[in-house]
């Protein structure tokens, strides 16, 4: 099956072609801006270098999206999701983690209300 063609980066004035929303250079800038100005400082404390090590090891041992795998699809995991969010006293314990693709991670975060601080319906 053919892949979707690359599109220009959505960062103003950038014509770099990418499969994502932003090219590598601008994705880093957008993430840094979000973490510095929009994300709650308490959240930044929870996702420190210890978390990055745990996440890296978890993805290495669970390389496929859990939900896609249940649906019979083999999709590489790109995110590690906390079943019980850290904001609700969840932990980085392996029993509280699941590897997900970006689509399912966004869906789960939206459904639980942790992404935009409100419960939202997710339609498939």
C-alpha positions, 0 to 999 in steps of 0.5 A, spaced: 500 500 500 502 506 498 504 511 503 501 518 504 505 523 500 509 528 505 507 535 506 510 541 508 511 543 515 506 547 518 511 552 522 510 559 518 515 560 513 518 553 513 517 549 506 521 542 509 517 536 507 515 531 513 510 526 514 508 529 521 505 536 523 512 539 523 519 538 521 524 535 526 527 542 527 520 545 529 517 539 532 523 540 538 521 548 538 514 547 539 515 542 544 520 546 548 515 552 547 509 548 550 513 545 556 515 552 558 509 556 557 503 552 557 504 546 561 503 546 568 510 546 572 508 540 577 507 536 570 514 538 568 517 535 575 513 529 574 516 527 567 524 528 569 530 524 566 528 518 571 521 518 567 525 518 560 529 512 562 523 508 564 519 510 558 525 508 553 526 501 557 518 500 557 518 502 549 524 497 548 520 491 552 513 493 549 514 496 542 507 495 539 501 499 541 497 495 546 490 497 543 492 496 536 495 489 538 488 487 541 485 489 534 489 485 530 494 490 528 501 491 529 503 498 530 509 501 533 508 504 540 510 511 540 508 513 547 507 510 554 501 512 557 499 512 565 493 508 566 492 512 572 495 519 571 500 521 575 495 527 577 491 522 580 496 519 584 498 514 579 506 512 579 511 510 574 510 503 576 510 498 570 503 495 572 501 502 571 504 503 564 501 501 557 505 503 550 500 506 545 501 509 538 500 517 538 493 516 535 491 511 541 495 515 546 491 522 544 484 518 544 486 515 551 488 522 554 482 526 551 477 521 554 480 521 561 480 528 561 488 529 563 490 533 556 485 539 556 483 538 564 475 536 562 472 530 560 471 529 552 467 524 547 472 521 542 469 518 536 472 513 532 
